[in-house]
Amino acid sequence: MEYGPDDQVERDAPASPFQQLAGILRARVARGDWKPNRAIPSENALAEHYGLSRPTVRRAIAALADDGLVYAVSGRGTYLAERKTEGPVSGE
């Protein structure tokens, strides 16, 4: 299911809350809400904004990390990863 950057998590939807949040966060990344190598909102801030528990938010962020969209820095937070551009390899 596709999610928009301004969607909210729906408790009665077929997808789990963490899957919904991961989709919403992916849409926000695609829209450009955060700059590469800059922190995204904290787990606490996301939990409060979307009305979810921190473990649910943590699972959503882990899904984004698995996709290479974000990375964690111990004690500092979670950051948006650089987007990889596809193009010809130099020398070709």
C-alpha positions as CSV (number, residue, x, y, z in Angstrom):
1,M,0.0,0.0,0.0
2,E,1.2,3.5,-0.8
3,Y,1.4,6.1,1.9
4,G,1.6,9.9,1.6
5,P,3.9,12.1,3.6
6,D,1.0,13.7,5.4
7,D,-0.9,10.5,6.2
8,Q,-1.6,9.3,9.7
9,V,-1.4,5.8,11.2
10,E,-4.8,4.1,11.2
11,R,-5.3,1.6,13.9
12,D,-7.9,-0.4,11.9
13,A,-5.9,-0.6,8.7
14,P,-4.8,-4.0,7.4
15,A,-1.1,-3.0,7.6
16,S,0.5,-3.0,11.0
17,P,1.3,0.5,12.6
18,F,5.0,0.1,12.1
19,Q,4.5,-0.7,8.4
20,Q,2.3,2.3,8.0
21,L,4.8,4.6,9.7
22,A,7.6,3.2,7.6
23,G,5.6,4.0,4.5
24,I,4.8,7.5,5.7
25,L,8.5,8.2,6.6
26,R,9.6,6.9,3.2
27,A,7.1,9.3,1.6
28,R,8.5,12.2,3.7
29,V,12.1,11.3,2.6
30,A,10.9,11.2,-1.0
31,R,9.3,14.7,-0.6
32,G,12.6,16.0,0.8
33,D,11.5,16.8,4.4
34,W,15.0,16.0,5.7
35,K,18.4,16.7,4.2
36,P,21.0,14.0,3.8
37,N,23.3,13.5,6.8
38,R,21.0,15.5,9.0
39,A,19.0,14.0,11.9
40,I,15.4,12.9,11.4
41,P,13.0,13.5,14.4
42,S,13.7,11.5,17.5
43,E,11.9,8.3,18.4
44,N,10.1,10.2,21.1
45,A,9.0,13.0,18.8
46,L,7.8,10.5,16.1
47,A,6.0,8.5,18.8
48,E,4.2,11.6,20.1
49,H,3.3,12.9,16.7
50,Y,1.9,9.7,15.4
51,G,0.4,8.4,18.7
52,L,2.6,5.3,18.7
53,S,4.8,3.6,21.2
54,R,8.6,3.9,20.9
55,P,9.1,0.2,20.1
56,T,6.7,0.6,17.2
57,V,8.6,3.7,16.0
58,R,11.9,1.8,16.5
59,R,10.6,-1.0,14.2
60,A,9.6,1.5,11.5
61,I,13.1,3.2,11.6
62,A,14.8,-0.2,11.5
63,A,12.8,-1.0,8.3
64,L,14.2,2.3,6.8
65,A,17.7,1.4,7.9
66,D,17.4,-2.1,6.3
67,D,16.5,-0.3,3.1
68,G,19.6,2.0,3.5
69,L,17.5,5.2,3.8
70,V,18.7,6.1,7.3
71,Y,21.6,5.2,9.6
72,A,22.0,5.5,13.4
73,V,24.8,7.2,15.3
74,S,25.1,5.9,18.8
75,G,24.1,8.5,21.3
76,R,23.3,11.1,18.6
77,G,20.2,9.9,16.7
78,T,19.1,8.7,13.3
79,Y,20.2,10.4,10.2
80,L,19.0,10.5,6.6
81,A,21.5,8.6,4.3
82,E,23.0,10.1,1.2
83,R,21.0,9.2,-1.9
84,K,22.9,7.1,-4.3
85,T,22.6,8.3,-7.8
86,E,22.7,5.9,-10.7
87,G,24.6,6.8,-13.8
88,P,27.5,5.6,-16.0
89,V,30.6,4.5,-14.2
90,S,33.5,6.8,-15.0
91,G,35.8,5.5,-17.7
92,E,33.1,3.9,-19.7
